[in-house]
Amino acid sequence: MKNALRHILAIALLAAAPVAVPVTPAAAQSGCWDNSAIQSALAEGRIIPVAQVLSREGVPTSTEVLSVKVCEQGGTLVYVLAVLEASGQARNLTLNAQ
């Protein structure tokens, strides 16, 4: 029940959450991929797994990933993530997927 409440709170807060990289999620999402394209890119090594990106960027392992998108932004592939931090703060992250 506690996790369900955290997820509801996270979803409610995501609309107002700041973006970690100076790009708006709407701009990044215009060229987003579907799940099969993401799986193919991972299998072919064109993007690295999101867990490795989070580690590379120093995101604490206690951070819960709520959603994952891969989008093209200015010729670069990025992960657009909705996350919930251990503190209960929800936010969006846009991180290089390569």
N, C-alpha and C positions, 0 to 999 in steps of 0.2 A: 504494500500500500504506500509506503514511504517513497519508493522509487517511482510509482505512478504519479504521486504528487509532485515529485521533482521534475518529471518529464512535462507535466502540464504547466508548471511554473516556467520551465525552460522555454517551452514553445511560446508562452505569453510574452516572455522577455526578449525573445529573439528579434522581434520587430523593431525594438529600440536599441538593440545591441550595436556597439561600434564595430567597425571593420578593422582588422589588425594591419592591413596593408592599404595604402591610399588608393583604393578602388572601390567603387560601390558594387555590391553584389548584383544589382540589376545589370550593370554594364558587363560584368564577368559572365552572367548567366545567358547572355544572348547567343553565345556559341557553345553551349554545354552539350555534353555527350550523353547518350543513353548507356544503360548498364552493360550491354554487349560490347560497345565500343571501348568502355573502360576496361573490361576484362581482356579484350584483345590487346589493348595498349600495354597492360600489365604483363601479359604473357609474352609479348614481343620485346619487352624491356624499354618501350618508349616513355613510360612513366615509372616511377618507383612507388612501392606500396606506401599507403598513407601513414602507416605506423613508423616507417623509416623517416618520412618527412617530418612527422611530429617530433621524433627523437632529434633529428638534425636541427630543428628550429628551437629545441629546448623546451617544448611544451611538456609540462609535468605528466607523468604516467597516470596520475589520478584524474586527469581530464577525460570526461566521457564524450565520445563523438556521437552526436545525435543524427547527423546526415552528412553525406559526402556527394559532391558533384565534381566532375572534371570539366573545365571550360577553357576555351581558347581566348587569350587576352593579349592583344598586341603581338601576336606571333609566338606567344609562350603558353604552355599548358599549365594551368593552375588548379589546385584543389580549392573548392569553396566549401568550407566546413561550418556546420553549426555545432558548437561544443558547449558542454556544461562543466564548469570548473568545480573543484572540490568545495569551494566556498559557496557554491550555489549560484554563482554568476553565469549567465548564459551570454555567449557572444558569437560572432561570426569571424572566421579566419579565412584569409585568402593567401595560399602558400604555393610556391613554385613546385610543380609536380615532377620536375625533371632533375 
